Amino acid sequence: MKCNVGGIDRVLRIAVGLVLVGLAASNIVGAWGWIGIVPLATGLFRFCPLYPVFGINSCGTGSDCGGGGCCK
């Protein structure tokens, strides 16, 4: 699995995911807020399965997550 989510993209995904899950857990936004698990997971794993489909790579390198680049 190659890294394709880097820096600012990763931070934003984790922040949005945490906010949505928190709002859903406290019953403020309803069940749809649990969709925040998706950006949270993609930020934590540094991989978005839709990015290769669209040819996007915000990481800036083609390195494997076990190697260098944005995945240090």
Stockholm file with secondary structure:
# STOCKHOLM 1.0

chainA/1-72         MKCNVGGIDRVLRIAVGLVLVGLAASNIVGAWGWIGIVPLATGLFRFCPLYPVFGINSCGTGSDCGGGGCCK
#=GR chainA/1-72 SS CBCCCCHHHHHHHHHHHHHHHHHHHTTSSCGGGGGGHHHHHHHHHTCCTTHHHHTCCSSSSCCBTTSSGGGC
#=GC SS_cons        CBCCCCHHHHHHHHHHHHHHHHHHHTTSSCGGGGGGHHHHHHHHHTCCTTHHHHTCCSSSSCCBTTSSGGGC
//
